Amino acid sequence: MSRSVLVLRALGGLAVGLCVAVGGAWLLGVDSRAVLDALAHAPWLAVAGCAVSALVMLALQSLRWWSVMRPVLGVRYVDACRAFAVAATFNALVPGRGGDLVKVEAMARRTGKSRATVVGAEVVDRWLDAAGWVPAFAIACALGDPPPWLVTALGTFAAGLTLWAVVMVVLGRVGFRFSDTSRMGRVWSALTAGMQTFRSRRILLIALLLAPLPWLWETVVIAFAGRAFGLDLTLVMAFSLLMAFNLATVVPSPGGVGTTEAGGTAALAFFGFDRSKALAFMLVYHLAQLVPGVLAGAIVLATQGGAFFRRLASEPEAH
């Protein structure tokens, strides 16, 4: 894909996200002056804490990804952190999580594995990331009653996750193969090889112990940050807010700009909070989550340059 196409794609996604945010603010009756006033009085110590939290989130997500990829690629945890940081940088520039494609390309080059194998393992990791909310939701329900819209949304999402899991299991067991002499056959074999990790017992432990950690951590951080902004969020409200702005990012926008703010503001408005203050909180919180990852990825690229995409002789062979 040419650079001009990437730029147009990024600008188009950004325009869509901003339209969603502006349209959502108009529908909710947000007062722009009140938003600016809330931003001017933002508790910057809490904002700094959110920025540090973003790096903790990156470390937890990298831990989950590394746990999935290690048997397939033989990568080190530090490589996983670097890959996630670079992906965060490109995700902030390209809509549709384009940074994940950069991560796949980098890991394929560094380990010598097929891109299809890396994609197969990446599919498993994406499922685990999405499924991590299940234990987190169970804990949230133990602390309070979730809103009906969240139960409905997550029920639908759970059905999709179940179907996704069934497809991965079926692909790993039916033994369907294309001709090994064809390009499609080689790609298919590599893809299913990457997804074989889904059938290991380790996946259950990762799903129950590691995958929920980023969701639980961010729920707690949102609750504390919200209170610093004068939004008395319970943990159930914070978890609902987290799910709302994550679900809103199905609308492609670089870094979730606009869609995150719209989804989060709508959720806070549902709980009865001041809508202008809610939008101000979402703007600051999203920025505090976005910038540290982007900077970390930029630092990795600046210090490693082309070496990030190059296989090093000192790195162990992934078997």
JOWO-V895987 format. One line per field, one symbol per residue. ss: DSSP state (~ for helix, > for strand, _ for the rest). phi: phi as a letter, one per 30 degrees, with the letter a starting at -180 (. if undefined). Layout:
ss: ???
phi: ???
This chain:
ss: __~~~~~~~~~~~~~~~~~~~~~~~~~~___~~~~~~~~~___~~~~~~~~~~~~~~~~~~~~~~~~~~~~~~___~~~~~~~~~~~~~~~______~~~~~~~~~~~~~~___~~~~~~~~~~~~~~~~~_~~~~~~~~~~~____~~~~~~~~~~~~~~~~~~~~~~~~~~_________~~~~~~~~~~~~~~~~~_~~~~~~~~~~~~~~~~~~~~~~~~~~~~______~~~~~~~~~~~~~~_____~~~__~~~~~~~~~~~~____~~~~~~~~~~~~~~~~~~~~~~~~~~~~~~~~~~~__________
phi: .dddddddddddddddddddddddddddidcdddddddddcdddddddddddedddeddddddddddddedcciddddddddddddddddddcbdihdddddddddddddciddeddddeddddddddddddddddddddddcldddedddddddddddddddeddddddddcdidbddddcddddddddddddddddddddddddddccededddddddddddddddcicddddddddddeddddddddddaeiidjdddddddddddddjdedddddddddddddddddedddddddddddchdddccdcddddddc
